[in-house]
Amino acid sequence: MGRWAWNDFVQLTNNNGLPGVAGNYRYGSKANKENVVIDSVVTITPTTLLNIRASMNHWVGDFKPYVPFDSLGFGFPKSLVNQLPRPTAFPLITIDGATTMGQSSGNSDYEGSAILSAVPNLVLIRGKHTIKTGLDFRQTRNALIQLGAAAGSYTFSRTFTRADYLVQDLLSGVAAASVLLGDPSSGSISTIDPPALQWLYFAPWIQDDFKATRRLTINFGFRWDVNMGVTERYNRINSGFNADVVNPISEQIDKTKFPGYTVKGGLTFAGVGGSSRSPVDTDWNNLQIRIGAAYRLNEQTVLRGGYGTFYQNPTSFGNQFGFSQTTSYVATLDSGRTSANKIDNPFPDGLIPPTGASLGLRTFLGQAPNFLNTNFNIPYVHQFSFGVQRQLPGNILVDASYVGSRSVQQSLTKGFNAIPLEAMNLGNPALGGDPNYLNALVPNPFAGLIPGTALNNATVARSQLLRPFPQFNNFSIQNLSTGRLWYNALQIAVSKRYSHGLAFTASYTFSKNIEDEYLNDQDLTPTRTLTAFDTPHRLAIGPSYELPFGKGRRFLSGGNAFLRGLMGGWQLTVTATFQSGAPMGIPTIVYLIGDPRLENPT
């Protein structure tokens, strides 16, 4: 069997309703360029079947400006236009109190994916055994170009038109007047090196369905999942964070003022300095076992149970710090009294290009270089169930089961550069600390060394220097394999097969969902808590009844044909779901001083 398919979807939307170049358009194509499947089934012998299936799916989303824009004609200097990622797009302009003009910065400009798959499998029927074995192979490639506000993003507020530039009152100043003056209050242009990613996955497997006796059937299977670490074609991704190496900025610190002051830690890059091309190590021990059994006690009762492990398929690729660069608009040098630049030449010094891996450990100094856990383990789930099914008189079937799962090695994110708890306690009055200790300004060892960031000033809050890596702000480690989820449920289902015009289904679930999460960056271990989607009780019913009117029914089976046709054939169906509510999240700025539960919640 072979199949080839193609489709192209062209769309044009305008999400802000403005005409011309100022519209927030979504204009372009979403197309399956190629969708090819080849499948071959060969009967080698009456008890041996070979099936080979291969496929390719190539999908592309390509979007462009709907109304081309002349950046030069608008008045931007040629030196800037030549550096814009998309010079034919209208800039994103936000005016306080007015509709935002231009294309939203959250839309992707281009996204393409190509998935190659090969799935050969073999079926062997040998006596009481039906053995199936095969391989699941997949190559996934993805390219994403998300230019953001590709022609620049500018915000106009009442900053430069207020009566007193030092007083942020709401009674003076007009944002539209700032537009006429050409004075944005903020702005930026991002230059991004788009990623071209690849994931490789293969999984050999085997399963045996064994008819042990007339009453007992046993299923046993084994699968080995291998998710190779994600790679980028040009190594344009970070590979982790080296916490032990001395950061080169230490050499620039004035040792006369800060004798012996040294800082450690910095970002590393895929394929550089002996690093792997992938930000994560390949997890080779993803072995899965599935076992199940069904036993018929008698003609009306069946017992069933099963257990299996199932691995997830992660798609995270980390970050690209160094391969994207944002040049910020300098609005003022005197706290808002006068503007430092104008909209007709917003970046007189040009745009800052991405540095790639050239800065090494100096990359993203003064910022938050979140990174992937390089020892990330593939999350997986233990899933199990045991139940009994009973046929009752009146064509009624009852199924009662205990269903549970234990998800382990789930990915969690935690602060990696948080102020240590013992340092925070120095500012806690309840523990004898000084409430002003952490916020006090102290001489900054990085003064003048990290331009464009808050760490470039002469002084800095003491809390910043108490961080493990003070040359960075607080940042996180992602994909920590420390998360867990617990699910336990009693599931009861009742169904009545169609008879006398009535069919009925009903199901009830009594469950509990619990998960681990880090409540504070300083926590050594995660805390067990209810999930946000925990709904303990759920009842669903669905009776269906054919009304007894019309031909062959109790009423109006004869008589007037018109009336019989009008009243016959009607069916009444009811669907209803009753479900308990989900837990309410606690805001992060709230301190619990008692039990927040209500005695009689409604």
Residue pairs with C-beta under 8 A, 6 or more apart in sequence:
1 37
1 38
1 39
1 40
2 36
2 37
2 38
2 39
3 35
3 36
3 37
4 34
4 35
4 36
5 32
5 35
5 36
6 31
6 32
6 33
6 34
6 35
7 31
7 32
8 29
8 30
8 31
8 32
9 29
9 30
9 31
10 28
10 29
11 26
11 27
11 28
11 29
11 30
12 25
12 26
12 27
12 66
13 25
13 26
13 27
14 23
14 24
14 25
14 26
15 24
15 25
15 26
15 104
16 22
16 23
16 24
16 99
16 100
16 101
17 23
17 99
18 24
18 99
18 101
20 67
21 65
21 67
21 69
21 90
21 102
22 90
22 93
22 101
22 102
23 66
23 67
24 100
24 101
24 102
24 103
24 104
25 65
25 66
25 67
25 103
26 63
26 103
26 107
27 63
27 64
27 65
27 66
28 61
28 62
28 63
28 64
29 60
29 61
29 62
29 63
30 59
30 60
30 61
31 59
31 60
31 61
31 62
32 57
32 58
32 59
33 58
33 59
33 60
34 56
34 57
34 58
35 55
35 56
35 57
35 58
36 55
36 56
36 57
37 53
37 54
37 55
38 53
38 54
38 55
39 51
39 52
39 53
39 54
40 50
40 51
40 52
40 53
41 49
41 50
41 51
42 49
42 50
42 51
42 52
43 49
44 50
47 124
47 125
47 126
48 122
48 123
48 124
48 125
49 122
49 123
50 120
50 121
50 122
50 123
51 120
51 121
51 122
51 123
51 134
52 118
52 119
52 120
53 117
53 118
53 119
53 120
54 116
54 117
54 118
54 119
55 115
55 116
55 117
56 114
56 115
56 116
56 117
57 113
57 114
57 115
58 112
58 113
58 114
59 112
59 113
59 114
60 110
60 111
60 112
61 108
61 110
61 111
61 112
62 109
62 110
63 107
63 108
63 109
63 110
64 109
65 86
65 88
65 89
65 90
65 103
67 90
68 88
69 88
69 89
69 90
69 151
70 88
71 80
71 81
71 84
71 87
71 88
71 151
72 78
72 81
75 344
76 344
76 345
76 346
77 344
77 345
79 350
80 345
80 346
80 347
80 350
80 351
81 87
83 191
83 350
83 351
84 150
84 151
84 152
84 189
85 147
85 150
85 151
85 189
85 190
85 191
85 192
86 109
86 147
86 150
86 151
87 151
89 102
89 103
89 150
89 151
90 101
90 102
90 103
90 151
91 102
91 149
91 151
91 152
91 153
91 154
92 100
92 101
92 102
92 103
92 104
92 105
92 149
92 151
92 152
92 153
92 154
93 100
93 101
93 102
93 153
93 154
93 155
93 156
94 100
94 101
94 153
94 154
94 155
94 156
95 101
95 155
95 156
95 175
95 176
95 179
96 155
96 156
96 157
96 158
96 175
97 175
97 176
98 175
98 176
102 149
102 151
103 149
103 150
105 148
105 149
105 153
106 148
107 146
108 144
108 145
108 146
109 145
109 146
109 147
109 150
110 143
110 144
110 145
110 194
111 142
111 143
111 144
111 145
112 142
112 143
113 140
113 141
113 142
113 143
114 140
114 141
115 138
115 139
115 140
115 141
116 138
116 139
117 136
117 137
117 138
117 139
118 135
118 137
119 134
119 135
119 136
119 137
120 134
120 135
121 132
121 133
121 134
121 135
122 132
122 133
122 134
123 130
123 131
123 132
124 130
124 131
124 132
124 133
125 131
128 210
128 211
128 212
129 208
129 209
129 210
129 211
130 208
130 209
130 210
131 206
131 207
131 208
131 209
132 206
132 207
132 208
132 209
133 204
133 205
133 206
133 207
134 204
134 205
135 202
135 203
135 204
135 205
136 201
136 202
136 203
136 204
136 205
137 201
137 202
137 203
138 199
138 200
138 201
138 202
139 198
139 199
139 200
139 201
140 198
140 199
140 200
140 201
141 196
141 197
141 198
142 195
142 196
142 197
142 198
143 194
143 195
143 196
143 197
144 194
144 195
145 192
145 194
146 192
146 194
147 190
147 192
148 190
148 192
149 188
149 189
149 190
151 189
152 187
152 188
152 189
152 346
153 187
153 188
153 189
154 184
154 186
154 187
154 329
154 343
154 346
155 184
155 185
155 186
155 187
156 175
156 176
156 178
156 179
156 183
156 184
156 185
157 173
157 175
157 178
157 185
158 172
158 173
158 174
158 175
158 177
158 178
159 165
159 173
159 178
159 183
159 185
159 331
159 332
159 336
160 173
160 178
160 181
160 183
160 185
160 332
160 336
160 338
160 339
161 172
161 173
161 174
161 175
161 177
161 178
161 181
162 168
162 169
162 172
162 173
163 169
163 172
163 173
164 172
165 335
165 336
165 337
166 335
166 336
178 184
178 185
181 339
182 342
182 343
182 344
183 331
183 339
183 342
183 343
184 329
184 331
184 343
184 346
185 331
186 328
186 329
186 331
187 328
187 329
187 331
187 346
188 326
188 327
188 328
188 329
189 326
189 327
189 347
189 351
190 324
190 325
190 326
190 327
191 324
191 325
191 326
191 327
191 351
191 352
191 353
191 354
192 320
192 323
192 324
192 325
192 354
193 234
193 236
193 320
193 323
193 324
193 354
193 356
195 232
195 236
195 237
195 317
195 320
195 323
196 232
196 233
196 234
197 230
197 231
197 232
197 233
197 317
198 230
198 231
198 232
198 233
199 227
199 228
199 230
199 315
200 227
200 228
201 225
201 226
201 227
201 228
201 313
202 226
203 223
203 224
203 225
203 226
204 223
204 224
205 221
205 222
205 223
205 224
206 221
206 222
206 223
207 219
207 220
207 221
207 222
207 290
208 219
208 220
208 221
209 217
209 218
209 219
210 217
210 218
210 219
210 220
211 217
212 218
214 296
215 295
215 296
215 297
216 293
216 294
216 295
216 296
217 293
217 294
217 295
218 291
218 292
218 293
219 290
219 291
219 292
219 293
219 306
220 290
220 291
221 288
221 289
221 290
221 291
221 308
222 287
222 288
222 289
222 290
223 287
223 288
223 290
224 286
224 287
224 288
225 286
225 288
225 311
225 378
226 282
226 284
226 286
227 282
227 283
227 286
227 311
227 313
227 314
227 378
228 278
228 282
229 276
229 277
229 278
229 279
229 280
229 281
229 282
230 237
230 278
230 279
230 280
230 315
230 316
230 317
230 318
231 270
231 277
231 278
232 270
232 277
232 317
235 269
235 270
235 271
235 272
235 277
235 357
236 270
236 320
236 323
236 356
237 269
237 270
237 279
237 317
237 318
237 319
237 320
237 323
238 267
238 268
238 269
238 270
238 279
238 318
238 319
238 320
238 321
238 322
238 369
238 371
238 372
239 268
239 269
239 270
239 271
239 272
239 275
239 276
239 278
239 279
239 318
239 374
240 267
240 268
240 275
240 279
240 371
240 372
240 373
240 374
241 265
241 266
241 267
241 268
241 369
241 371
241 416
241 477
242 265
242 266
242 267
242 268
242 361
243 264
243 265
243 468
243 469
244 264
244 265
245 264
245 265
245 266
245 361
246 262
246 263
246 264
247 263
247 264
247 265
247 266
247 361
247 362
247 365
247 469
247 471
248 266
248 360
248 361
248 362
249 263
249 362
249 365
249 446
249 449
249 450
249 471
250 261
250 262
250 263
252 449
253 261
253 262
253 445
253 446
253 449
254 445
255 261
257 443
257 445
258 443
258 445
261 445
263 469
263 470
263 471
264 469
265 361
265 468
265 469
265 471
265 472
266 360
266 361
266 362
266 363
267 321
267 322
267 361
267 363
267 364
267 369
267 371
268 275
268 361
269 275
269 322
269 357
269 360
269 363
270 276
270 277
270 278
270 279
271 277
272 357
272 360
273 360
279 317
279 318
279 371
279 372
279 374
280 318
280 372
280 373
280 374
280 375
280 376
280 479
281 374
281 375
281 376
283 376
283 377
283 378
286 311
286 378
286 380
287 309
288 308
288 309
288 310
288 311
288 380
289 307
289 308
289 309
290 306
290 307
290 308
290 309
291 306
291 307
291 308
292 304
292 305
292 306
292 307
292 308
293 304
293 305
293 306
294 302
294 303
294 304
295 302
295 303
295 304
296 302
296 303
297 303
299 391
300 390
300 391
300 392
301 388
301 389
301 390
301 391
302 388
302 389
303 386
303 387
303 388
304 385
304 386
304 387
304 388
304 389
304 401
305 384
305 385
305 386
305 387
306 384
306 385
307 382
307 383
307 384
308 382
308 383
308 384
309 380
309 381
309 382
309 383
310 380
310 381
310 383
311 378
311 379
311 380
312 378
312 379
312 380
312 381
314 376
314 378
314 379
314 411
314 479
316 372
316 411
316 478
316 479
318 371
318 372
318 478
319 369
319 370
319 371
319 372
321 363
321 364
321 367
321 369
322 354
322 355
322 356
322 357
322 358
322 359
322 363
322 364
323 354
323 356
324 354
325 351
325 352
325 353
325 354
325 355
326 352
327 347
327 351
327 352
328 452
329 341
329 346
329 347
330 340
330 341
331 339
331 340
331 341
332 338
332 339
332 340
333 340
341 347
341 348
355 363
357 363
363 369
364 472
365 446
365 449
365 450
365 453
365 455
365 471
365 472
366 446
366 450
366 452
366 453
366 454
366 455
366 456
366 471
366 472
366 473
367 453
367 472
367 473
367 475
368 417
368 472
368 473
368 474
368 475
368 476
369 472
369 475
370 475
370 476
370 477
370 478
371 416
371 475
371 477
371 478
372 477
372 478
372 479
373 477
373 478
373 479
373 480
373 481
375 481
376 411
376 479
376 480
376 481
377 409
377 481
378 409
379 407
379 408
379 409
379 410
379 411
379 481
379 483
380 407
380 408
380 409
381 405
381 406
381 407
381 408
382 405
382 406
382 407
382 408
383 404
383 405
384 403
384 404
384 405
385 401
385 402
385 403
385 404
386 401
386 402
387 399
387 400
387 401
387 402
387 403
387 491
388 399
388 400
388 401
389 397
389 398
389 399
390 397
390 398
390 399
391 397
392 398
394 496
394 499
395 496
395 497
395 498
395 499
396 494
396 495
396 496
396 497
397 494
397 495
397 496
397 497
398 492
398 493
398 494
399 491
399 492
399 493
399 494
400 490
400 491
400 492
400 493
401 490
401 491
401 492
402 488
402 489
402 490
402 491
403 487
403 488
403 489
403 491
404 486
404 487
404 488
404 489
405 485
405 486
405 487
406 484
406 485
406 486
406 487
407 483
407 484
407 485
407 486
407 487
408 484
409 481
409 482
409 483
410 481
410 482
410 483
410 484
410 485
410 515
410 516
411 478
411 479
411 480
411 481
411 483
412 479
412 480
412 482
412 483
412 516
412 517
412 518
412 526
413 476
413 477
413 478
413 479
413 480
413 518
414 476
414 477
414 480
414 518
414 521
414 523
415 474
415 475
415 476
415 477
415 521
415 522
416 468
416 475
416 476
416 477
417 467
417 468
417 469
417 472
417 473
417 474
417 475
418 467
418 474
418 521
418 522
419 438
419 463
419 466
419 467
419 474
419 522
420 466
420 468
420 522
421 522
423 438
423 463
423 466
424 438
424 522
425 431
425 433
426 433
426 434
426 437
426 438
427 433
427 434
427 435
427 436
427 437
427 438
427 439
427 463
428 435
429 435
437 462
438 461
438 462
438 463
438 466
439 461
439 462
439 463
440 461
440 462
441 459
441 460
441 461
441 462
442 459
442 460
442 461
442 462
442 465
443 458
443 459
443 460
444 455
444 457
444 458
444 459
444 460
445 465
446 455
446 456
446 460
446 470
446 471
447 456
447 457
447 458
447 459
448 456
449 455
449 456
450 456
450 471
454 460
455 464
455 471
464 470
464 473
467 474
474 521
482 516
482 525
482 526
483 515
483 516
483 517
483 526
484 515
484 516
484 526
485 513
485 514
485 515
485 516
485 531
486 512
486 513
486 514
486 515
487 511
487 512
487 513
487 514
488 511
488 512
489 509
489 510
489 511
489 512
490 509
490 510
490 511
491 507
491 508
491 509
492 507
492 508
492 509
493 505
493 506
493 507
493 508
494 504
494 505
494 506
494 507
495 504
495 505
495 506
496 502
496 503
496 504
496 505
497 503
501 545
501 546
501 547
501 548
502 543
502 544
502 545
502 546
503 543
503 544
503 545
504 541
504 542
504 543
504 544
505 541
505 542
505 543
506 539
506 540
506 541
506 542
507 538
507 539
507 540
508 537
508 538
508 539
508 540
509 537
509 538
510 536
510 537
511 534
511 535
511 536
511 538
512 530
512 534
512 536
513 530
513 531
513 533
513 534
514 528
514 529
514 530
514 531
514 534
515 528
515 529
515 530
515 531
516 526
516 527
516 528
516 529
517 526
517 527
517 529
518 526
518 527
519 526
519 527
519 529
530 583
531 583
532 582
532 583
532 585
533 582
534 582
534 583
535 579
535 580
535 581
535 582
536 580
537 578
537 579
537 580
538 577
538 578
538 579
538 580
539 577
539 578
539 579
540 575
540 576
540 577
540 578
541 574
541 575
541 576
542 573
542 574
542 575
542 576
543 573
543 574
544 571
544 572
544 573
544 574
545 571
545 572
545 573
546 570
546 571
546 572
547 553
547 567
547 570
547 571
547 572
548 554
548 555
549 555
549 556
549 564
549 567
549 568
549 570
550 556
550 557
550 564
550 565
550 567
550 568
550 569
550 570
551 557
551 564
551 568
553 568
555 567
556 563
556 564
556 567
556 568
557 564
558 564
586 592
586 596
